Amino acid sequence: MRDREVSEAPNYTNAALVMGAVNLIWIFIVLWAVFGFHIVLAAGWLINWAITRLLLRRA
């Protein structure tokens, strides 16, 4: 095996969060264009409900 020093992995947390937000926004825009604003509200509520359930489960 090689005896080289292993460097620390880069932190991509901010990049992942930004890309997640970008993807969420374009999905909401497509839903709004195809189905209307009430579906976007329902999808947002459903995502909020799922995140809350996950947080309560972890606590």
C-alpha positions in Angstrom: 0.0 0.0 0.0 1.0 3.6 -0.5 2.2 5.6 2.5 0.6 8.9 1.6 -1.3 11.1 3.9 -5.1 11.0 3.6 -6.6 14.5 3.3 -9.9 15.6 4.7 -12.9 15.3 2.4 -14.4 18.5 1.2 -17.6 19.8 2.8 -20.4 19.9 0.2 -23.2 20.7 2.7 -23.9 24.2 1.4 -23.8 23.1 -2.2 -26.2 20.3 -1.5 -28.6 22.6 0.3 -28.6 25.2 -2.5 -29.2 22.5 -5.2 -32.0 21.0 -3.1 -33.7 24.4 -2.9 -33.2 25.0 -6.6 -34.8 21.6 -7.4 -37.7 22.3 -5.0 -38.4 25.7 -6.6 -38.4 24.4 -10.2 -40.6 21.4 -9.2 -43.1 23.9 -7.6 -43.0 26.0 -10.7 -43.9 23.1 -12.9 -46.6 21.9 -10.5 -48.0 25.5 -10.5 -48.0 25.7 -14.3 -49.6 22.3 -14.8 -52.1 22.0 -11.9 -52.4 25.4 -10.3 -51.4 27.1 -7.1 -53.6 24.9 -4.8 -51.5 21.8 -5.7 -48.3 23.7 -4.8 -49.8 24.7 -1.4 -50.8 21.0 -0.8 -47.3 19.8 -1.8 -45.6 22.3 0.5 -47.9 21.3 3.3 -47.2 17.7 2.7 -43.4 18.3 2.7 -43.7 20.3 5.9 -45.7 17.5 7.5 -43.2 14.9 6.5 -40.2 16.9 7.8 -42.1 17.5 11.1 -42.8 13.8 11.4 -39.1 12.9 10.8 -38.0 15.5 13.4 -40.5 14.1 16.0 -39.3 10.6 15.3 -35.7 11.5 15.9 -36.4 13.3 19.2 
